[in-house]
Amino acid sequence: MTDLTLGAAHSTLRDEVTKELRRRILSGELPQGQRLVEDRLAALLGVSRNPVRESIRVLAAEGFVEVVPRLGATVARLSAAEGEELFDVRMAVEGLAARLAARKCTPESAERLRRVLEQAKEAVDNGRLEEVADLNTAFHLAVGEAAGNSYLSLMMKPMLLRAQWVFSQTAAARGPHSWTEHLSLCEAIAAGDEDEAQARAIAHVAAARRSFLTAIRTPNPPND
């Protein structure tokens, strides 16, 4: 009984460490290419090395971390090619999700989308970029839930976590435009217009693709 309790507690700690490290990667606090030293991370988070080591394995499986034998772990680098592949999948999956959401929309699901959009607008207006990225993901997840398809929901969550990493690269520029596009998509879903909802979802992903590729291919300006 004791072992089971300890095991459950350890699993929860690993999950919490994974969540925090993922958050720091998504926000850029742990930038792409940075080495992940277990001792330092353990001290930073106030935990032992074991949950950190396990969390790194989880994040490696999700694609956020690269582990090289005998060299250690680093935050993965997001290339233009990987971004292109992600956007190709997003266009297909999110277009379908929007179509199904419009078909099955209820007053409750429409209200849920509107609440997320209200929070996102406030975050955009106040420049809270990390919160904007979180709410961007929350909106797309809410569309997936409104679609009412369990297989689609399972596909969308890991995809959207990856997409949040992409969005964080362009949140300052994309935030206001993304909010407007989300509002337009929400209106089509609430109206039950399947064709328009799918078209607006695809157009939204296409705009995000253009913004990301512009950002990743533009050299950082030198520091003054």
C-alpha positions in Angstrom: 0.0 0.0 0.0 2.8 2.4 0.9 4.6 1.7 -2.4 1.4 2.4 -4.4 0.9 5.7 -2.6 4.5 6.7 -3.1 4.3 5.7 -6.8 1.2 7.8 -7.3 2.8 10.8 -5.6 6.0 10.4 -7.7 3.9 10.2 -10.9 2.1 13.4 -9.9 5.4 15.1 -9.3 6.8 14.0 -12.6 3.6 15.4 -14.3 4.0 18.7 -12.5 7.7 19.0 -13.5 6.8 18.1 -17.1 4.1 20.7 -17.1 6.5 23.4 -15.8 9.4 22.5 -18.1 7.0 22.5 -21.1 5.6 25.9 -20.0 9.2 27.3 -19.9 10.0 25.9 -23.3 6.7 27.2 -24.8 7.3 30.7 -23.3 10.9 30.8 -24.4 12.3 30.9 -20.9 14.1 27.7 -22.0 15.2 28.8 -25.5 15.7 26.5 -28.4 19.1 24.8 -28.3 19.7 25.3 -24.5 21.2 22.4 -22.7 19.0 20.8 -20.0 21.2 19.9 -17.1 19.3 17.7 -14.6 21.1 18.9 -11.5 20.4 22.6 -12.3 16.8 22.0 -13.3 16.2 19.9 -10.1 17.7 22.7 -8.0 15.6 25.4 -9.8 12.4 23.5 -9.3 13.2 22.2 -5.8 12.9 18.5 -6.7 15.2 15.5 -7.0 16.8 14.5 -10.3 14.5 11.5 -10.9 11.3 13.4 -11.8 13.4 15.8 -14.0 15.0 12.9 -15.8 11.5 11.3 -16.4 10.1 14.7 -17.5 12.9 15.1 -20.1 11.9 11.7 -21.5 8.3 12.7 -21.8 9.2 16.0 -23.5 11.6 14.2 -25.8 8.7 12.0 -26.9 6.6 15.1 -27.5 9.3 16.6 -29.7 10.2 19.5 -27.4 13.6 18.0 -26.3 16.4 16.3 -28.2 18.4 13.7 -26.3 21.8 12.6 -27.6 23.5 9.7 -25.9 26.5 10.7 -23.8 25.9 14.4 -24.7 22.7 15.0 -22.8 19.5 16.8 -23.6 18.8 20.2 -25.2 15.6 22.1 -26.1 14.8 21.1 -29.6 15.1 23.6 -32.5 12.0 24.3 -34.5 12.9 24.4 -38.2 11.0 25.9 -41.1 10.5 22.4 -42.5 9.0 21.1 -39.3 6.7 24.1 -39.1 5.5 23.5 -42.7 4.7 19.9 -41.8 2.8 21.0 -38.8 0.8 23.5 -40.7 -0.1 21.0 -43.4 -1.6 18.7 -40.7 -3.3 21.6 -38.9 -5.1 22.7 -42.1 -6.6 19.2 -42.6 -7.4 18.5 -38.9 -8.6 22.0 -37.9 -10.7 22.4 -41.0 -12.5 19.2 -40.2 -12.9 20.2 -36.6 -14.5 23.5 -37.5 -16.9 21.8 -39.9 -18.0 19.3 -37.3 -18.2 22.0 -34.6 -20.6 24.0 -36.9 -22.6 20.9 -37.6 -23.0 20.0 -33.9 -22.8 23.4 -32.3 -24.9 24.0 -29.2 -25.6 27.2 -27.3 -23.2 26.0 -24.6 -20.3 25.2 -26.9 -20.7 28.5 -28.7 -20.7 30.3 -25.3 -17.6 28.5 -24.3 -15.8 29.7 -27.4 -16.9 33.3 -26.8 -15.7 33.2 -23.2 -12.2 32.1 -24.4 -12.2 34.9 -27.0 -13.2 37.5 -24.4 -10.2 36.4 -22.2 -7.9 36.4 -25.2 -8.9 40.0 -26.2 -8.2 41.2 -22.8 -4.8 39.5 -22.8 -3.9 40.9 -26.2 -5.0 44.4 -25.2 -2.7 44.2 -22.1 0.2 42.6 -23.9 0.2 39.4 -21.8 1.8 37.3 -24.5 2.3 34.1 -22.6 -1.4 34.2 -21.6 -2.3 34.9 -25.3 -0.5 31.8 -26.4 -2.3 29.7 -23.7 -5.7 31.1 -24.7 -4.9 30.5 -28.4 -4.5 26.9 -27.6 -7.6 26.8 -25.4 -9.7 28.2 -28.2 -8.6 25.6 -30.7 -9.1 22.8 -28.1 -12.6 24.2 -27.5 -13.3 24.0 -31.2 -12.1 20.3 -31.1 -14.4 19.6 -28.1 -17.4 21.3 -29.9 -16.7 18.9 -32.9 -17.8 16.1 -30.7 -15.4 13.5 -32.1 -13.3 11.7 -29.6 -10.7 10.5 -32.1 -10.3 14.1 -33.4 -9.9 15.4 -29.8 -7.1 12.9 -29.1 -5.2 14.0 -32.2 -5.6 17.7 -31.6 -4.1 18.0 -28.1 -0.5 17.0 -28.9 -0.7 18.8 -32.2 -1.9 22.0 -30.5 0.8 21.9 -27.9 3.3 21.9 -30.7 1.4 24.6 -32.4 1.5 26.7 -29.3 5.3 26.6 -29.5 5.1 27.9 -33.0 2.6 30.6 -32.0 4.9 31.8 -29.2 7.5 32.7 -31.9 5.0 35.2 -33.4 2.6 36.1 -30.5 3.4 39.8 -30.5 2.7 40.2 -34.2 0.0 37.6 -34.5 -2.0 38.2 -31.3 -4.4 40.9 -32.6 -4.9 39.3 -36.0 -5.4 35.8 -34.5 -8.1 37.2 -32.1 -10.0 38.7 -35.1 -9.7 35.5 -37.1 -10.9 33.4 -34.1 -13.9 35.7 -33.7 -14.8 35.2 -37.4 -14.4 31.5 -37.0 -16.6 31.5 -33.8 -19.3 33.3 -35.7 -19.4 30.8 -38.5 -19.5 27.9 -36.0 -22.3 29.5 -33.9 -24.3 30.1 -37.1 -24.0 26.4 -38.0 -22.4 27.2 -41.4 -20.2 24.2 -42.0 -18.6 25.4 -45.3 -17.8 28.8 -44.0 -16.4 27.5 -40.7 -14.1 25.1 -42.5 -12.9 27.8 -44.9 -12.3 30.3 -42.1 -10.3 27.7 -40.1 -8.1 26.9 -43.0 -7.6 30.6 -43.8 -6.6 31.2 -40.2 -4.0 28.4 -40.2 -2.7 29.7 -43.6 -2.2 33.1 -42.1 -0.4 31.7 -39.1 1.8 29.7 -41.4 2.8 32.9 -43.3 3.6 34.7 -40.1 5.7 31.9 -38.7 7.7 31.4 -41.9 8.4 35.1 -42.1 9.6 35.2 -38.5 11.8 32.1 -38.7 13.5 33.2 -41.9 14.1 36.8 -40.7 17.5 37.2 -39.0 17.3 38.7 -35.5 18.4 42.3 -35.6 21.7 43.0 -33.9 21.6 44.4 -30.3 22.4 48.1 -30.0 
